[in-house]
Amino acid sequence: MATTAKYLNKTERAACWKHRDSYFDCLTLNNEDANKCVKQFKDYEDSCPKAWVIHFLRKRSFDKMKEQMDKGFDPIDSKTKA
Amino acid sequence: MASIFSCVVRSTSTAGISAWRTNLSSVNRMIHKSPVTKANRVPCGCRRNLSTESPKLPQMPPEPGEGKSPVTWKSVGITLGLGGVFLAGMVYWKSIKDAAIEKEKVKTIGKASLGGEWELVDSTGKVRTDKDFHGQWILLYFGFTHCPDVCPEELEKIVEAVDLIDERKDIPNLQPIFITVDPERDTPKAVAEYIAEFSPKLIGMTGSVAQIEKVTRAFRVFFSAGPKDDDNDYIVDHSIITYLVGPDGYFVNYYGQNKKAHEIANDVRVQMAKFKM
């Protein structure tokens, strides 16, 4: 089955991860304001397959949520209270 | 006067048996006439005392309750106490033993049901089966070449563990094997390109969907291809486990993402030593 999905070798993978980390660091520094990290996001998007971009973003939000829950935050509670 | 004794008095006369018989009958008369009481009960072998003094009765053993006895409330208490401690010890020791047996049972059942027969195609296009690897220790990882980050990390770790084991000349070498859970995209050529960048020792396998299903079932590997995006790209969700397979082709132990390379190598050494026993 034909796919236009890009296959990344070791060097390309390393480059993708580097840009991903730059983008995420920028977000963390700027209180999740994506508008401040447009350049980093572009580099990230260019070096990683789309599926990976989404995958890493989802993983980051999931890890953040887990962190908050460890501190006692209950997402269900907050939703019903709102 | 006739003394009343309840024992048979042996005659020492020289008159012989007839004299003895006479004595016996007279004693019999005496026995039947007078009841035996505590007062006149004496052990046999006594000598008839012909004096009128009442003989001194030898000491009888004391009745229970009288005087000093080995059995007292204190001794009973101590015995019960010791018995209780002993019983508690037995129960505790037994429970530990039972737990160990249970653990072994589970371990043995777990061991028997993972692994077994499989047939795949390696990165050169050659057909390989589990039998090709009997006699070798294997470190097995299931992944796919389009994996974003986990598979490369795990494979680097596996290669490091393998090198640590292979350094030691006194133990068997470890064979690392990568098996794809994405047979659709991972052709032998794709697998060859992928594994080359980790180690020349690494063997990569792929196969038909049916062959991959068979081997993943044998090792209870979970895998599920995600939705395809515009580029027909997708991520395969899968369990992240490294399997240690023994020379008989069966599962020995597993290592999760949290285990570091040296921890894996240490455990492999232990398992190799245990297997010999």
Chai-1 contact restraints between the chains, C-beta under 6 A:
chainA,res_idxA,chainB,res_idxB,connection_type,confidence,min_distance_angstrom,max_distance_angstrom,comment,restraint_id
A,M1,B,E184,contact,1.0,0.0,6.0,A-B,restraint_1
A,T3,B,N232,contact,1.0,0.0,6.0,A-B,restraint_2
A,T4,B,D231,contact,1.0,0.0,6.0,A-B,restraint_3
A,A5,B,D231,contact,1.0,0.0,6.0,A-B,restraint_4
A,A5,B,D233,contact,1.0,0.0,6.0,A-B,restraint_5
A,K10,B,E197,contact,1.0,0.0,6.0,A-B,restraint_6
A,P49,B,D233,contact,1.0,0.0,6.0,A-B,restraint_7
A,K50,B,D229,contact,1.0,0.0,6.0,A-B,restraint_8
A,A51,B,D229,contact,1.0,0.0,6.0,A-B,restraint_9
A,A51,B,D233,contact,1.0,0.0,6.0,A-B,restraint_10
A,A51,B,I235,contact,1.0,0.0,6.0,A-B,restraint_11
A,W52,B,P148,contact,1.0,0.0,6.0,A-B,restraint_12
A,H55,B,P148,contact,1.0,0.0,6.0,A-B,restraint_13
A,H55,B,I235,contact,1.0,0.0,6.0,A-B,restraint_14
